Amino acid sequence: MSASFKEALLAQRERVNAVFAQARHFRPDLDGNAFGRVLLDLVAPAADAAIDAGGDADAVTGALVALSLDLLGHGVLGPERNNRWVSAGWRALPAMAPALARAPQRLAAAMSNALINLAQTSGARPEQWLAGFVELARQTQDTDLLLRAGQALAWRAGMAHFRTEALSLLEGLPAPLAAVALGLPPATAPATLRTTLEQLKFNRWFVPGQNGGARRLRVVARIGGFRGFGGVFLTPPTVDVVDGALRARIGGRDGEAWTVFADAFGATFHRQPSGGPPTAASAPAPFSLNKGRIAVPGLPDATFPALLITTSAAAFEGTLAVTTPLSHAIWLIGPAFA
Amino acid sequence: MPSERAPLAHVSEAPTNPASGPKPKRFDVADLYRGPADTGAPMQTESGGPALDEKLRQAYFWIVNHAIISPHYDLEYNTAQPPQVFTFGDSRARLTLPSGQSYSSFVLLPLLNFAVRKRCLLVGGPGRGKTATAILMGVLAGYSVRETRRAMQHGQPQMTISDLLGNPLPADLVNARSMEEIKIAWRKWLTMRVKIIDEYNRIPTRTQSALLTVMGDNYAEILDQIYECPESAWYLTANDDAGGGTYQVIEALRDRIDIVVRTLHFNNRFVHELLTRVEENLRPEEAVPSAIIFSEAEIDRMGEEIREVAFGQALLRRLEFFASQFEFFEPAAEQVEYKTKDLAKLSGMDFRALSALDTGKDKLKDIGATTKNGFSVRALLTTLTFAKALAYFRGQRDVTLDDLRNILPFVLHDKLVPDTEAPFFDAAGHQVYRVDRVGWIRKLFDLSCAEYDRLELDKSDPVAEMEAEFARGLQGAAEADVRARLVKIERLLGEWSKGRKMYGPMFDDALKLKYLHQRYTNYLAWLSAR
């Protein structure tokens, strides 16, 4: 713990104590010792690094102490807490010192919230996002740019429902930030970056940097799964398309329904109020499906023995979603490179 | 600083009033950074600006949950499900369990005053939280507790205009050759966007006049020097409802107060909360979360959004009908236009003596006979503003009848003067209204609405029809058509004059018809002169 942080903490001692007292009034389980450990283990290193990077000692200390207390009270920071990713993020804050020095509260709070949201989203990868975010912070000290790049990065870390907005954000970011957000080297040539973005827009199953081999119909993902094993569905689902979006449902009219977003970076399920009436079955154009054999114009036909017997099929944005009577998964077939 | 964000003083999570705006779930990449940690960034709406009505509700719930112990829900709202009502004791006191989200007037109304930047009087006994509420409003505007406390003006019998507004610089007083050269050291509180006058009824009369200028016209004046104040929300406190502190409050000053909020009693079942505050040295005002602090631009925008809340024609008509009950006073003059309580008051004659001349009407049913005055334009403007603010706070785009019913008693509290000797107050169950002004005004509004419904004015309102006809414009109207409209007016007035007693609403309607008649007459004269 640096002298600057210690002095700033002492100067704010009365207020911190009053705020802690107020906090414990509303959360009686708040543990003073745990807060002490958070201050020593997580806040002090981050504050020291930010102060060394030119941050105002009082402002940095005030912001980080208050925020850590807030997160501790919400049960997401500190030892024995249920979200290890927030603590991991705080441990990574010293690596973002220049950006942290400029906007301590905004950066630390946004990062903490992002990690909470990623951890709560089934299929999202908070560890990938955090590593990428640290790398992004090395590229810029501008908090606005960093946070925008972090939003695009969240898409690549599995938040498939951010796809459209993330693509739009990536177009407005400086090239090194956009490249890092896409998992490419920061020095990626702008022309390569533009081509990558075009391909990402054109094909949701395109993975930057993995475009070798022939493009053909493949099983690009199997998503969903049995709820008892950490998946989404209690019974094998069916699929249809509503307003251009893929919908998965179980249990008939009064059953459960989800809007599904899926691409090469992951899949997310968003619960809808109720199943509602099923949409009329129709051919999943432009695909045709016959006893496991799938055809689509422009690509060679492909056969998938697992899809010999199906219960539903729906096409959305160049992808065919298929369900079978004996599986809790949704099969996604799309054009992909080998 | 930690105190500005009060980390664990939890701000209620949005939506605080889920019924207020059910919207389909949309995916927004900004959701990534939303969560329990306060980023200090405003909450964004779909249009890109902060959702200020939600922020206002969060501020309300933070105050009632953490700052002011006010476990009252006297502003009641119900859903389609009716409320449950229990009656107690010989007086058949009613306790209602509302089925909708209801609010504490003592916290909500000062907050609405903050949003619309008007003038709020907090009335009640000492130690009931009047000053604490006012200070919280200062903190919500972004001032520190210390700044807010220092800027608070404490009414006291020796308070001079200089104490209130500022002093001329002594050196200038000696050296200046003209008034313009005298510089004034203005008091800092004049620059604040939340102005607090504690115990305003202890300010001497002359200083009250200076205060009136600042409150009414938003500027201060000393020795011909003017200071223009920013638009502010005002909070005045008084221990005595009747304004009878050390000095009588001048009427013009009382009239400038837009809304009156009465403190509610302390529920002794909450003494344990006090004990905790003592033992743990809790100071909620030091710990207001930054998420509920409003910038000047946000308050400006909130004001604009409140003005955009719609006040429907049908509801407006009910308000017109209610307001028209009170000004008409038959014994005041010979000519209809002058038959007003205002004129009677200006004459200096004894109101009771004049009122006794008003015979032949059912004074139990005539709610206009329960007051000594009528609605002022200022009262109507304030009603419209606060009703919109209340609807906005509830996340509604239109003012509802309940909003209007809930807000009226607090706006009219000091503006509608009851004639407590009127027979209405002697009727069974009405004696309590001599004391309970909020209940009285609410009762008047309910009676007015019942009468409005009985007359079926929502279905058939000939004056409103004529008004709509006129509003379509006279451009190109044919002479025959205009003459027909004149006949229609005359026929309606003729019909009314056949024996029906004249009450307030008819008084306003008749004068409105006279107005229309004049406009048509003038138009006919213009047509024939062409």
Interface residues (C-beta under 8 A of the other chain):
Chain A: Q12 R15 V16 A18 V19 A21 Q22 A23 R24 H25 F26 R27 L30 D58 G62 A63 V65 A66 L67 S68 L69 D70 L71 G73 H74 V76 Q105 R106 A108 A109 A110 S112 N113 A114 I116 N117 L118 L147 G150 Q151 A154 W155 M159 H161 F162 E165 A166 L169 F261 H270
Chain B: M1 P2 S3 R5 A6 P7 L8 A9 H10 K25 F27 D28 V29 A30 D31 L32 Y33 R34 G35 P36 A37 D38 T39 G40 A41 H66 T276 E280 N281 L282 R283 P284 E286 A287
